[in-house]
């Protein structure tokens, strides 16, 4: 990932019209050197699919192919229908 590509993703995410209470999703380098973006409950409830589609579209426009998605669920309450996902990782490749 290059800073320019992350900036393009953040700009694309920034045009999603957010419901009240949803935080703006923006990727930044974390303490481990990975790009991450915290997502609040309202964003996840109303806009998670919008964000995934926006990222997939932009990556395809840049010549990347989607290969794999990995979710690390850290808690799940099946009866209540609740779950907490700590990490969601998307893997892309690009022909050189």
Backbone as ProteinMPNN parsed JSONL, in Angstrom:
{"seq_chain_A": "XXXXXXXXXXXXXXXXXXXXXXXXXXXXXXXXXXXXXXXXXXXXXXXXXXXXXXXXXXXXXXXXXXXXXXXXXXXXXXXXXXXXXXXXXXXXXXXX", "coords_chain_A": {"N_chain_A": [[0.84, -1.173, 0.0], [0.53, 2.148, -0.843], [1.029, 5.528, 0.321], [-0.362, 7.299, -1.383], [-2.334, 5.656, -2.538], [-3.8, 4.929, -0.262], [-4.711, 7.468, 0.467], [-6.406, 7.949, -1.722], [-8.326, 5.953, -1.273], [-9.347, 6.868, 1.19], [-10.431, 9.313, 0.341], [-12.468, 8.363, -1.338], [-14.045, 6.969, 0.515], [-14.826, 9.135, 1.981], [-16.872, 10.338, 0.545], [-19.167, 8.991, 1.045], [-22.444, 9.274, 2.083], [-23.268, 9.848, 5.317], [-25.229, 8.4, 7.945], [-26.804, 9.826, 10.858], [-24.732, 9.863, 13.675], [-22.883, 8.033, 12.742], [-19.448, 7.501, 12.432], [-16.787, 9.014, 10.519], [-15.064, 7.013, 8.262], [-11.705, 6.49, 8.043], [-8.532, 5.576, 6.909], [-5.455, 5.074, 8.612], [-1.976, 4.893, 9.495], [-1.224, 2.481, 11.93], [0.093, 1.654, 15.226], [1.57, -0.577, 14.622], [2.445, -0.333, 12.081], [0.605, -0.883, 10.14], [-2.137, -0.122, 7.98], [-5.132, 1.016, 9.294], [-8.603, 1.413, 10.22], [-10.73, 2.598, 12.508], [-14.099, 1.657, 13.222], [-17.233, 2.785, 14.121], [-20.252, 1.634, 15.833], [-22.632, 2.6, 14.577], [-21.726, 3.243, 12.023], [-20.952, 0.718, 11.14], [-23.413, -0.585, 11.204], [-24.983, 0.823, 9.294], [-23.351, 1.487, 7.067], [-21.261, -0.267, 6.408], [-21.231, -2.092, 4.221], [-21.29, -0.26, 2.104], [-18.761, 0.912, 2.39], [-17.066, -1.284, 1.913], [-17.683, -1.886, -0.772], [-16.899, 0.545, -1.968], [-14.121, 0.493, -1.49], [-13.379, -1.901, -2.828], [-14.126, -1.211, -5.47], [-12.408, 0.989, -6.005], [-9.886, -0.222, -5.753], [-10.008, -2.074, -7.848], [-10.172, -0.283, -10.011], [-7.585, 0.656, -9.905], [-6.14, -1.439, -10.83], [-5.896, -3.735, -9.263], [-6.663, -7.046, -8.111], [-9.186, -8.628, -6.242], [-8.593, -11.047, -3.783], [-8.977, -12.433, -1.292], [-10.755, -12.474, 1.828], [-10.491, -11.965, 5.257], [-11.818, -12.415, 8.438], [-11.475, -11.635, 11.831], [-13.133, -12.67, 14.359], [-13.863, -11.705, 17.597], [-15.722, -11.989, 19.565], [-18.893, -13.455, 19.959], [-22.35, -13.483, 20.229], [-24.684, -15.554, 19.792], [-27.429, -15.866, 20.373], [-28.389, -13.261, 20.821], [-27.676, -12.16, 18.468], [-25.418, -10.639, 18.149], [-22.084, -9.588, 17.399], [-18.548, -9.068, 17.597], [-16.078, -7.84, 15.617], [-12.696, -7.846, 15.431], [-10.66, -7.536, 13.537], [-10.661, -7.076, 10.062], [-9.508, -8.255, 7.14], [-8.463, -7.59, 3.888], [-7.239, -9.084, 0.993], [-5.361, -8.316, -1.805], [-4.13, -8.665, -5.162], [-1.797, -7.749, -7.741], [-1.01, -7.749, -11.075], [2.269, -7.515, -12.301]], "CA_chain_A": [[0.0, 0.0, 0.0], [1.254, 3.412, -0.87], [0.241, 6.618, 0.904], [-1.277, 7.844, -2.394], [-3.467, 4.743, -2.669], [-4.601, 5.083, 0.96], [-5.39, 8.765, 0.338], [-7.499, 7.768, -2.68], [-9.366, 5.185, -0.575], [-9.966, 7.763, 2.174], [-11.284, 10.271, -0.379], [-13.652, 7.632, -1.794], [-14.868, 6.729, 1.698], [-15.331, 10.426, 2.439], [-18.057, 10.782, -0.196], [-20.345, 8.235, 1.497], [-23.352, 10.097, 2.896], [-23.378, 9.13, 6.582], [-26.368, 8.557, 8.846], [-26.472, 10.471, 12.119], [-24.037, 9.027, 14.644], [-21.838, 7.234, 12.108], [-18.181, 8.216, 12.326], [-16.16, 8.97, 9.207], [-14.07, 5.945, 8.188], [-10.474, 6.947, 7.406], [-7.4, 4.714, 7.21], [-4.216, 5.698, 9.075], [-0.996, 3.93, 9.992], [-1.333, 2.228, 13.358], [1.38, 1.491, 15.914], [2.268, -1.731, 14.064], [2.816, -0.045, 10.698], [-0.469, -1.319, 9.251], [-3.229, 0.838, 7.824], [-6.366, 0.565, 9.924], [-9.634, 2.437, 10.334], [-11.761, 2.23, 13.48], [-15.467, 1.808, 12.726], [-18.174, 2.739, 15.226], [-21.409, 0.756, 15.623], [-23.569, 3.178, 13.606], [-21.133, 3.09, 10.694], [-21.045, -0.703, 10.789], [-24.83, -0.911, 11.01], [-25.576, 1.476, 8.127], [-22.463, 1.818, 5.945], [-20.146, -1.197, 6.205], [-21.246, -2.591, 2.844], [-20.896, 0.858, 1.236], [-17.31, 1.068, 2.474], [-16.432, -2.425, 1.242], [-17.854, -1.692, -2.22], [-16.059, 1.678, -2.368], [-12.722, 0.044, -1.5], [-13.22, -2.866, -3.914], [-14.189, -0.476, -6.741], [-11.186, 1.77, -6.197], [-8.758, -1.132, -5.976], [-10.14, -2.595, -9.211], [-9.8, 0.811, -10.911], [-6.127, 0.799, -9.84], [-5.526, -2.629, -11.408], [-5.757, -4.808, -8.292], [-7.7, -8.07, -8.075], [-9.531, -9.106, -4.908], [-8.274, -12.465, -3.638], [-9.376, -13.105, -0.065], [-11.174, -11.664, 2.968], [-10.329, -12.676, 6.527], [-12.397, -11.742, 9.599], [-11.112, -12.179, 13.131], [-14.228, -12.383, 15.288], [-13.36, -11.923, 18.953], [-16.832, -12.304, 20.448], [-20.147, -13.656, 19.257], [-23.477, -13.901, 21.053], [-25.615, -16.027, 18.762], [-28.809, -15.648, 20.79], [-28.734, -11.844, 20.64], [-27.309, -11.743, 17.118], [-24.324, -9.67, 18.238], [-20.708, -10.058, 17.26], [-17.529, -8.022, 17.536], [-14.978, -8.226, 14.745], [-11.525, -7.028, 15.742], [-9.935, -7.221, 12.307], [-11.138, -7.578, 8.786], [-8.372, -8.077, 6.245], [-8.704, -7.859, 2.481], [-6.0, -9.364, 0.275], [-5.433, -8.01, -3.231], [-2.873, -8.811, -5.897], [-1.713, -6.933, -8.938], [-0.018, -8.245, -12.053], [3.302, -6.485, -12.49]], "C_chain_A": [[0.885, 1.236, 0.0], [0.404, 4.488, -0.195], [-0.747, 7.221, -0.105], [-2.513, 6.969, -2.568], [-4.382, 4.841, -1.449], [-5.349, 6.413, 0.93], [-6.579, 8.663, -0.616], [-8.651, 6.989, -2.047], [-10.088, 6.084, 0.419], [-10.861, 8.801, 1.504], [-12.575, 9.596, -0.837], [-14.595, 7.359, -0.619], [-15.51, 8.022, 2.194], [-16.559, 10.921, 1.694], [-19.308, 9.988, 0.163], [-21.164, 9.136, 2.41], [-23.693, 9.33, 4.164], [-24.673, 9.441, 7.323], [-25.884, 9.219, 10.13], [-25.832, 9.476, 13.077], [-22.93, 8.171, 14.056], [-20.57, 8.072, 11.989], [-17.637, 8.083, 10.907], [-15.058, 7.917, 9.221], [-12.867, 6.441, 7.394], [-9.319, 6.061, 7.86], [-6.174, 5.543, 7.576], [-3.256, 4.581, 9.478], [-1.183, 3.745, 11.495], [0.057, 2.004, 13.96], [2.192, 0.305, 15.397], [2.716, -1.511, 12.616], [1.81, -0.549, 9.685], [-1.494, -0.197, 9.124], [-4.484, 0.239, 8.438], [-7.324, 1.745, 10.042], [-10.682, 1.972, 11.344], [-13.152, 2.539, 12.923], [-16.418, 1.744, 13.927], [-19.413, 1.915, 14.84], [-22.363, 1.303, 14.559], [-23.028, 3.069, 12.182], [-21.27, 1.638, 10.241], [-22.482, -1.083, 10.447], [-25.362, -0.387, 9.677], [-24.675, 1.541, 6.892], [-21.343, 0.825, 5.661], [-20.09, -1.706, 4.765], [-20.854, -1.502, 1.85], [-19.381, 1.014, 1.213], [-16.593, -0.062, 1.742], [-16.515, -2.257, -0.267], [-16.972, -0.551, -2.718], [-14.592, 1.26, -2.466], [-12.483, -0.928, -2.65], [-13.226, -2.176, -5.276], [-12.888, 0.277, -7.006], [-9.995, 0.872, -6.482], [-8.818, -1.735, -7.382], [-9.75, -1.535, -10.238], [-8.275, 0.978, -10.982], [-5.393, -0.455, -10.343], [-5.31, -3.787, -10.452], [-6.934, -5.77, -8.407], [-7.918, -8.509, -6.631], [-9.275, -10.603, -4.829], [-8.931, -13.116, -2.434], [-9.806, -12.086, 0.978], [-11.071, -12.519, 4.215], [-10.923, -11.835, 7.639], [-11.903, -12.428, 10.85], [-12.205, -11.765, 14.105], [-13.741, -12.686, 16.691], [-14.469, -12.226, 19.94], [-18.084, -12.475, 19.607], [-21.195, -14.133, 20.243], [-24.589, -14.282, 20.088], [-27.063, -15.718, 19.114], [-29.251, -14.207, 20.519], [-28.418, -11.358, 19.232], [-26.192, -10.728, 17.079], [-22.987, -10.336, 17.962], [-19.785, -8.851, 17.223], [-16.392, -8.562, 16.676], [-13.817, -7.287, 15.012], [-10.803, -6.592, 14.472], [-10.664, -7.815, 11.122], [-10.05, -7.243, 7.782], [-8.788, -8.451, 4.829], [-7.352, -8.042, 1.799], [-6.24, -9.111, -1.207], [-4.104, -8.401, -3.871], [-2.955, -7.992, -7.172], [-0.639, -7.512, -9.845], [1.002, -7.136, -12.305], [3.637, -6.294, -13.949]], "O_chain_A": [[1.855, 1.337, 0.752], [-0.82, 4.365, -0.149], [-1.85, 7.612, 0.275], [-3.619, 7.484, -2.729], [-5.605, 4.836, -1.589], [-6.511, 6.471, 1.332], [-7.64, 9.229, -0.349], [-9.817, 7.323, -2.258], [-11.317, 6.065, 0.486], [-11.924, 9.136, 2.026], [-13.652, 10.183, -0.738], [-15.81, 7.505, -0.751], [-16.605, 8.005, 2.758], [-17.228, 11.84, 2.166], [-20.39, 10.272, -0.351], [-20.651, 9.689, 3.382], [-24.332, 8.28, 4.102], [-25.149, 10.576, 7.333], [-24.696, 9.177, 10.45], [-26.342, 8.371, 13.264], [-22.113, 7.63, 14.802], [-20.605, 9.205, 11.51], [-17.987, 7.15, 10.184], [-14.204, 7.933, 10.107], [-12.988, 6.772, 6.215], [-9.147, 5.823, 9.055], [-5.885, 6.564, 6.953], [-3.678, 3.461, 9.765], [-1.288, 4.718, 12.242], [1.069, 2.15, 13.274], [3.379, 0.192, 15.702], [3.298, -2.404, 12.0], [2.118, -0.636, 8.496], [-1.691, 0.582, 10.057], [-4.855, -0.897, 8.142], [-6.923, 2.907, 9.976], [-11.443, 1.047, 11.06], [-13.355, 3.547, 12.245], [-16.413, 0.761, 14.668], [-19.594, 1.55, 13.678], [-22.853, 0.542, 13.725], [-23.788, 2.829, 11.244], [-21.656, 1.365, 9.105], [-22.722, -1.826, 9.495], [-26.116, -1.085, 9.0], [-25.182, 1.64, 5.775], [-20.545, 1.054, 4.753], [-19.018, -1.745, 4.161], [-20.167, -1.776, 0.867], [-18.786, 1.221, 0.156], [-15.619, 0.18, 1.028], [-15.525, -2.462, -0.969], [-16.36, -0.665, -3.78], [-13.901, 1.63, -3.415], [-11.494, -0.799, -3.371], [-12.422, -2.515, -6.144], [-12.335, 0.206, -8.104], [-9.182, 1.174, -7.356], [-7.784, -1.888, -8.032], [-9.077, -1.841, -11.223], [-7.744, 1.395, -12.011], [-4.165, -0.519, -10.287], [-4.606, -4.737, -10.794], [-8.048, -5.375, -8.751], [-6.962, -8.735, -5.888], [-9.695, -11.35, -5.713], [-9.401, -14.249, -2.537], [-9.29, -10.969, 1.014], [-11.513, -13.668, 4.227], [-10.576, -10.662, 7.778], [-11.905, -13.656, 10.934], [-12.202, -10.645, 14.615], [-13.261, -13.787, 16.961], [-14.191, -12.676, 21.051], [-18.309, -11.728, 18.655], [-20.962, -15.073, 21.003], [-25.343, -13.425, 19.626], [-27.844, -15.345, 18.239], [-30.362, -13.972, 20.043], [-28.841, -10.27, 18.84], [-26.03, -10.023, 16.083], [-22.794, -11.514, 18.263], [-20.198, -7.75, 16.861], [-15.817, -9.609, 16.972], [-13.938, -6.074, 14.84], [-10.389, -5.441, 14.341], [-11.209, -8.917, 11.187], [-9.71, -6.075, 7.596], [-9.391, -9.5, 4.604], [-6.433, -7.249, 2.003], [-7.196, -9.623, -1.791], [-3.076, -8.459, -3.196], [-4.033, -7.599, -7.617], [0.497, -7.733, -9.424], [0.643, -5.974, -12.496], [4.485, -5.466, -14.285]]}, "name": "protein", "num_of_chains": 1, "seq": "XXXXXXXXXXXXXXXXXXXXXXXXXXXXXXXXXXXXXXXXXXXXXXXXXXXXXXXXXXXXXXXXXXXXXXXXXXXXXXXXXXXXXXXXXXXXXXXX"}
